[in-house]
Amino acid sequence: MMIDTHAHIYAKEFDEDRDLVVQRALSQGIDQILLPNIDLDSIEPMLKTEATYPDICRSMMGLHPCYVNADVKQTLATIHSWFEKHNFIAVGEIGIDLYWDKTFKAEQEMAFITQLNWAKEMKLPVVIHTRDSIEETLTLLKQEQDGSLSGTFHCFGGSVDEAKAINDLGFHLGLGGVSTFKNGGMDKIIPHLNMDYLILETDCPYLAPVPHRGKRNEPAYTQLVAQRVADLREMSLADVDAITTANAKRLFGI
Ligand SMILES: [Zn+2]
């Protein structure tokens, strides 16, 4: 059993062949696929995908920082109402993204803090998206961490020091396709990460690992990320699979 802890297989990129994508994941031993929400439009396809594969897919609920705008209060109210209607495995994906646009930085911070507090109330882990914002995100997380927050920094691509700061707050690191990129710099980082806090993901359809870089990503490729970690740490693939799966099961209560 393995878990792709971050996969958008409800996206339209999979509308033609979603069954085959799920079959290929199962054939590679990936039998749990966690679905992060993005905005209001992604909710319906996400829940439909979960209903089609109820033993495999589990949905999260949250507002992605790139979709925070002037309507943020209304959007958050709608997102929050979903927690009363459906069981979700995590609050996600939430966070801060300062790469594309800083216009709504204050709103992004408000949305992040609001959703962290939902997670505390509902005792759910959080799945955090950061881009050019690890420091800002850690500052907010430190303010809010009362010992009850847990979660992961998905698609981690930071430094060893940042990894340690994240782990010190009790948070995990999600490794994905970027870990396999030859020029990604992660070959120097991954050997120094604390295995107790590593989980695996694809973030499909984006960021496909080598040798599929630039093409559509899918959950079956979680094994390519695991193999990269195994190579860099001189461990067996079976050990990496077992450790990261145990970590993900513990974090998400699976
Ligand atoms: Zn994502």
Residues whose N, C-alpha, C, O or C-beta is under 5 A from the ligand:
A	BS01	ZN	P36
